[in-house]
Structure formats: structure tokens, C-alpha cells
Amino acid sequence: MLLDRLTIRDVELPNRVVMAPMSQRAADPTGRATPWHLVHYGARAVGGVGLIMIEDCAVAPEGRGHSGALGLWDDDQGDALRPVVEFCHDQGATVGLQLGHTGRKAFADEADPLDPVVGATGEPFDAASHEPRALSDEEVRRLVGAYGQAAARARRIGVDVVEVHASNGYLLHEFLSPLTNTRPGPYGPDGAERVLVEVVAAVRDAVGPGAPVFVRLCVDDLAAGGWRPETVTPVVESLRRAGCDVVDAAAGGAVDGASSFDRPVDFTGLAREIRTRTGVPTVVAGGIADAAAADEALASGACDLVAVGRLLLENPYWAASLVRPGAGT
């Protein structure tokens, strides 16, 4: 099944292998792509990956996670990414791009942030993080528009799929999680899903009816009082109505000590629960050790796509090796 084609809206993926979006810390100081990105993504496109998902691109300057993060808040940044998209297309791959804002986790490992850190509230992630300034409601509304504008830029440079990043404790996850959203007003706990739903609707409007929209969604906060697959189901339903086609199931990261890096997480099981409860197609992203595990996740009905990270870092031709054993060795 891993090599089966899949059609989502007007886009046909040549196989079910997704290159997971992994930050390369290789952008220039203005958030523009460099030759590194062409080599990094291009090699995996040559290597047979069906969907190349370009790493998290910030929709605003303060949304960068670090000084080497990509951005897509202006047209020049899109122009710098265009050769990457075109080369991947020339190799037969489809191309996705993840849009995000790291919120209170921005520049966490850098003493001097390039831009002021902002968040859903004024609470820092942990003692080592920068103290954020809480966004006003008007600033939140402007950020919703920024996602739509960035999605339009992505489409103009030929990107096939746009993914909204709403996990890992980043800004949209901050608003969504009951563990972190303590702000007053319309974007507070009673309207926790509102920001994300508005962002997805803005992205859908920007990309048009033919382009798939994915959401990387935290479906398990891995902490008491947080989201679980059974409680996040209504959110997924709202996202589907707003224009989401696929949920990329993620876990943890909202609060300190509740990360998928701290404990084993059954990502396949999480994706299965969301797919079973809602009927929305899913991506398994995490815990895939080899092709057999990927095929099993697909065959069992847990997911429709499998995102691979470490395997493709170790061997850019991993996907091609499934068709031509020995490729890349």
C-alpha cells in the first residue's frame, strides 16, 4: 500500500510516503531559503518521496522558532523557495509546505531574539524560555489573515498542499489547549478552537477548492486536563467544515514535561482513533521504523499517509529503495 497513489481534491500523490517537515536551521537571517534547502528537499524528491513537506515557514517575523527558520510573510521569501518547489516537481514529487508560528517557544535557545516573543498569554513555556507578550484580539485577527496571505504565496510558487501547524506547543496549539489558554475574551477557553478554525478557513479561501489543506494537530496533550483523542473529536469536525482535508496526528508539547520526546507515544494508534471517530484521513508521523511498519499502519486503516523523518535523513533514497532494492546504497 505504501506505493499506492492517493488523490486528495485535485492533487494526485504518486505514493503514500511523506517527507516529514524537519527544521533545517539553514535559512538566511531574513528567513529566505538557501542552496541547502534545494539540496535537502531535492535529494528526497529524486529519492522517490511522494509528498515533500517543506518545513515550518513562519507567517510573521516573530513566529520564527530560531534565527535559521524559513519565513513566508513576504513575496521575496516565496521567490527564494520557488526553485526548490520546481526542482521537486521535475522529479515527480508533489510538494507541501507547513505554515506556522512558534508563539512563546520562539527563539527559545537564543539569548537575543530577532523579534519580540508573543503568545496566547504572557506565561513563558518554562524557566529557560523568553517571557512572551500576550497578543491582543486585534493582533490575533491580523495573524489569521497572515496565514491566508502566506498560503496564497505558497500556491503562487507552485506548492500543491498547505499544512497548518497546530501542535508542539506552538501558537495555535497554545490557543487550542486547555493547559495553556487562560486568556480572557473571544479567543479564551470558551473559544479555544476559534483561532485555529479561522486560520484553516482563511487558508482554504486562499488556496482555492482544488488544493488539499492538512492540519498538524495535537490530538493528545499527554497531560492531565489536556486534549485526548476522544475529546478533540469535535475540534476535528469543526476543522473539516472549515476546509481541512487531512489531520497529521501529533502529541504533546503544550507544557513542560509533556512531550513525545519524553515518553513513547503510539502515533499510529492516535491517527487510527481520529480516523475512526471522524472519518477524516490521517497521517501517521512518528514511530515508523521501517517499510513494514509503514505498510502495516496503512493496511490496518490507521492512516492514509505515512510521514518519515529519520529514515529519510539517513537515506534520501529510502522511498526509491522500496521499488528498486539497493537504491541509494
Secondary structure, DSSP 8 states (H G I E B T S, - for coil): -TT--EEETTEEESSSEEE-----S-S-TTS---HHHHHHHHHHHHTT-SEEEEEEEESSGGG-SSTT-EE-SSHHHHHHHHHHHHHHHHTT-EEEEEEE--GGGTTTT-SS-SS--EESSS--SSTTS---EE--HHHHHHHHHHHHHHHHHHHHTT--EEEEEE-TT-HHHHHH-TTT----STTSGGGTTHHHHHHHHHHHHHH-TTS-EEEEEEEE-SSTTS--HHHHHHHHHHHHHHT--EEEEEEB-SSTT-BTTTS---HHHHHHHHHHHH---EEEES---SHHHHHHHHHTTS-SEEEESHHHHH-TTHHHHHHSTTTT-
